[in-house]
Amino acid sequence: MNQTHHPAQPPDLSEFARNRGQIPAEELAQYAGCYIAFSADGKQVLASAGTEEELEERLRAAGIDPSQVVGSYVPPSGVAILL
């Protein structure tokens, strides 16, 4: 039997910005210095880790496709990230 792998569809991010903006900074402060993965709807943090590679491993171990989350980095307290 030949199984064809179909790539995952891009996640629906239409609600992400609004929901992500409702997560209090105090709640995100616990992830200072970590990479985090938000659910595609922006309502929750699904996993966190010290490196992007470790975050991807944790997501896969939990059965979550890394292409279906929104990754972010939470800088340590007092550190600003300039884009």
C-alpha positions, 0 to 999 in steps of 0.5 A, a space after each residue: 500500500 502506497 501512502 502519500 504524505 499530504 502537507 498540513 494546511 496553513 493554520 487559520 490565524 484570523 483570530 490570533 492577533 485579537 486573542 493573543 493580545 488578551 493574554 496578560 503580560 504577567 502570564 507571559 512573564 513566566 516564559 521569560 528567556 524562552 521560545 513558546 508556541 501559541 495555539 493558532 487561535 492565540 488563546 493559549 501557550 502550548 509549549 515552551 523551551 530554551 531553544 527553538 529546536 527543543 520547542 519543536 521536539 516538545 511539540 512533536 512529542 505532544 503530537 502537535 505539528 509545529 507548522 500549526 502553531 505560532 512561535 515566539 520568543 519572550 525576552 528576559 525581563 528588562 530586555 527589548 527586542 528591536 525589529 
